[in-house]
């Protein structure tokens, strides 16, 4: 997978943590840079680790399902992207503004499940996983860090749009993978 696709995938994966970080930043009267750093490190670490785990699983089973790997990648990315698109229209999500471990750990797991599935896809596509993990972790760190600041400054205007854009990006990458493997592109 070429670098530009990996960057777009990393941006798509980072959008859910970006949205969560905006929500976290909205709940504080003063900007706390330590909280922004904490959000970036926690979300970035989980988003980097989960694709590595998924890649390992995907590469172990590659020979058994090689003829359908592009459809599996499309299905996983389409499902995750579709879920993010649907979630972007839900306005009844409760907001927890704490940056404590009890609050951040479940969010880090929940927002990185999609990265696990993407890692499986990367295993099927024999992508350079080191490059992918570094890009995904770094982009997520930056988006999460910035999300806390933007949430503090702008409030709730951008959180649903970020999740919607991330979902659309993941669906489009899935479509591109299928088109490339079926030799339409």
LINSULHU-V31194 format. One record per helix or strand of 2 or more residues. SS is the DSSP state (hx for helix, st for strand). FROM is the first residue (numbers start at 0). TO is the last residue. If there is no record, write none. Layout:
SS | FROM | TO
SS | FROM | TO
//
This chain:
hx | 2 | 25
hx | 32 | 59
hx | 61 | 86
hx | 100 | 123
hx | 128 | 156
hx | 158 | 180
//
